[in-house]
Amino acid sequence: MSETPFRKIDTVFVRCDDPHAVAGWYQEVLGWPEAWRTEHIVVLTPPEGPPVTLLDPGDGDWSGFNFYAPDAAAARQWLLDRQVEVGPLNQAPDQPVTWFWFRDPEGNRLEVCSY
Protein backbone atom coordinates (compact mmCIF):
# COMPACT_ATOMS: atom_id res chain seq x y z
CA MET A 1 0.00 0.00 0.00
CA SER A 2 1.33 3.44 -0.87
CA GLU A 3 2.12 6.05 1.74
CA THR A 4 -0.87 8.09 2.87
CA PRO A 5 -1.02 11.75 1.80
CA PHE A 6 -2.82 12.70 5.05
CA ARG A 7 -0.36 14.10 7.59
CA LYS A 8 -2.26 15.43 10.61
CA ILE A 9 -5.43 16.99 11.94
CA ASP A 10 -5.13 20.56 10.76
CA THR A 11 -8.13 22.43 12.13
CA VAL A 12 -10.95 21.76 14.57
CA PHE A 13 -14.32 23.28 13.63
CA VAL A 14 -16.86 24.50 16.19
CA ARG A 15 -20.35 25.24 14.91
CA CYS A 16 -21.70 28.60 16.10
CA ASP A 17 -24.74 30.67 15.17
CA ASP A 18 -22.63 33.83 15.36
CA PRO A 19 -18.89 33.07 15.11
CA HIS A 20 -17.93 36.73 15.43
CA ALA A 21 -19.76 37.11 18.76
CA VAL A 22 -18.55 33.77 20.13
CA ALA A 23 -14.94 34.57 19.19
CA GLY A 24 -14.88 37.24 21.88
CA TRP A 25 -15.61 34.62 24.53
CA TYR A 26 -12.80 32.36 23.31
CA GLN A 27 -10.42 35.32 23.31
CA GLU A 28 -11.40 36.67 26.74
CA VAL A 29 -11.97 33.42 28.64
CA LEU A 30 -9.45 31.09 26.98
CA GLY A 31 -6.96 33.75 25.87
CA TRP A 32 -6.77 32.49 22.28
CA PRO A 33 -5.88 35.21 19.74
CA GLU A 34 -7.66 35.58 16.44
CA ALA A 35 -5.62 34.57 13.38
CA TRP A 36 -8.12 35.76 10.75
CA ARG A 37 -11.81 35.93 9.87
CA THR A 38 -14.25 35.97 6.97
CA GLU A 39 -17.98 36.58 6.82
CA HIS A 40 -18.79 33.09 8.17
CA ILE A 41 -15.74 32.02 10.19
CA VAL A 42 -13.24 33.16 12.81
CA VAL A 43 -9.97 31.24 13.19
CA LEU A 44 -8.37 31.20 16.63
CA THR A 45 -4.89 30.04 17.59
CA PRO A 46 -4.52 28.09 20.85
CA PRO A 47 -1.01 27.92 22.34
CA GLU A 48 -0.69 24.27 21.27
CA GLY A 49 -2.43 22.01 18.80
CA PRO A 50 -4.39 22.82 15.68
CA PRO A 51 -6.26 26.08 15.07
CA VAL A 52 -9.90 26.27 16.12
CA THR A 53 -12.30 27.60 13.49
CA LEU A 54 -15.65 28.96 14.67
CA LEU A 55 -18.08 28.69 11.79
CA ASP A 56 -21.71 29.12 10.83
CA PRO A 57 -22.41 26.53 8.14
CA GLY A 58 -26.08 27.51 8.01
CA ASP A 59 -28.10 24.48 7.04
CA GLY A 60 -25.16 23.07 5.10
CA ASP A 61 -23.18 19.93 5.71
CA TRP A 62 -19.99 20.43 7.70
CA SER A 63 -17.11 18.56 9.32
CA GLY A 64 -15.82 18.64 12.88
CA PHE A 65 -12.21 18.84 11.73
CA ASN A 66 -10.03 18.62 8.66
CA PHE A 67 -6.90 16.74 7.72
CA TYR A 68 -3.81 18.42 6.32
CA ALA A 69 -2.28 17.07 3.11
CA PRO A 70 0.64 18.87 1.42
CA ASP A 71 -1.15 18.51 -1.95
CA ALA A 72 -4.97 18.48 -1.76
CA ALA A 73 -5.36 17.57 -5.44
CA ALA A 74 -3.10 14.52 -5.03
CA ALA A 75 -4.89 13.50 -1.81
CA ARG A 76 -8.24 13.80 -3.59
CA GLN A 77 -7.01 11.61 -6.43
CA TRP A 78 -5.65 9.08 -3.89
CA LEU A 79 -9.17 8.79 -2.45
CA LEU A 80 -10.81 8.60 -5.89
CA ASP A 81 -8.45 5.74 -6.76
CA ARG A 82 -9.86 3.95 -3.71
CA GLN A 83 -13.50 4.47 -4.79
CA VAL A 84 -14.22 7.04 -2.04
CA GLU A 85 -16.99 9.63 -2.49
CA VAL A 86 -15.27 13.01 -2.74
CA GLY A 87 -16.43 16.56 -3.35
CA PRO A 88 -14.92 19.14 -5.69
CA LEU A 89 -11.52 20.73 -5.15
CA ASN A 90 -11.98 24.30 -3.86
CA GLN A 91 -9.61 27.27 -3.73
CA ALA A 92 -10.19 30.09 -1.24
CA PRO A 93 -10.27 33.40 -3.13
CA ASP A 94 -8.58 35.38 -0.34
CA GLN A 95 -6.41 32.71 1.34
CA PRO A 96 -3.79 30.28 0.01
CA VAL A 97 -5.96 27.30 0.97
CA THR A 98 -7.21 24.44 -1.20
CA TRP A 99 -9.70 21.95 0.23
CA PHE A 100 -12.28 19.26 -0.48
CA TRP A 101 -14.58 16.93 1.44
CA PHE A 102 -14.99 13.17 1.38
CA ARG A 103 -17.15 10.61 3.18
CA ASP A 104 -16.26 7.56 5.23
CA PRO A 105 -18.28 4.31 4.89
CA GLU A 106 -20.91 5.56 7.37
CA GLY A 107 -21.41 8.82 5.48
CA ASN A 108 -19.49 11.06 7.88
CA ARG A 109 -18.22 14.14 6.10
CA LEU A 110 -14.48 14.69 6.47
CA GLU A 111 -12.37 17.47 4.95
CA VAL A 112 -8.83 17.89 3.67
CA CYS A 113 -6.89 21.12 3.20
CA SER A 114 -3.51 22.17 1.89
CA TYR A 115 -1.76 25.52 1.92
N, C-alpha and C positions, 0 to 999 in steps of 0.2 A: 504494500500500500504506500502511496506517495505521501510525502510530508504535508501535513495540514497547513493551509494558508492562514488559519485563525490563531492569533498570537496571545490575546488577553481580553478580558472584559475592559472595554474602553470607557463607557459612560453608563451611569445608572439614571433611569428616568423616573420621575415622580409626577404623577398626574395631579394637576391642580386646576381649579376653575379660573383662578386669576394668578398666573405665575409671577407677575410683577408685584402684586401685593404680598404674596407668600414669601418672595425672595427677601423682603425686609426682615421677616421673622428668622429665617436661616442666617442672615447676616448678623442680626442683633443677638440672638440667643446662642447660636452655634459658633459665631465668629468666622463664618466662611465668606470670603470676598467674592464678588461677582467678576467673572471672566469676560462675559459678553451677553448680549440679549438681542432678540428679534421681537417681532410682534407677538409671537406665540410661545416663546421660550425664554428662560433665564438660566445661564450656565454658571454654576458655583464651583469653587475650587476648595475642597477640604485639604487639610494639611498633609494627609496621606490618602492613597487610594485613587480611584478614578473620579473624574468630575461628576457632579450631580446636576442633571438637567431638569428643571421644573418646566412642565409643558402642559398646554391645554390642547389635547387632540380633538376637541369637540366630540362629535359622535363617531369619529374615525377609529380605525384599528390602530393599536400602538403596542410597543414592546416595553418591557420593564428594564431592559438594558441593551447595549449593543456590543458586539465583538469588534476588535480592531484587526484589520488585515492590511499589510503594507500596500496591496494592490487589490482594490475592491472588484475591479473587472475580472481579474484572474480568480479571485475567490468565488465570484458569482459563477464563472464558467466551471470551476471545480465542483460546485454543487449541481449545476445543470448536468454535468457528466455522470453524476450519481443519481439522476432522476428525481431531484428535489424540486419542489415548487418554489420558484423565486419570483420576486417582483422586478420592476425595471431598475436600471442603474440611474441614479440621480446625482446631479451636481449642484451644490449650493451656489446661488448667484453671487453672494457676498462673502463667502467663506471658502477656504481651500479644502472642502470636504466632499467626498463622493460616498454614497451609501446605497444600500438596497435592503429589502427584507426577504426572508425565506421562512418556511414553515417546517416544524418537526412532524413526526408521524401522527401526533395527536392534534395537529392544527395550531399549535402555539406559534405566534408570530415572533420571530427573532430578527435582529438587524445586524448589519455589518457596515463599518465605515472605514475609510482610509483618508489620510491627509498628508 
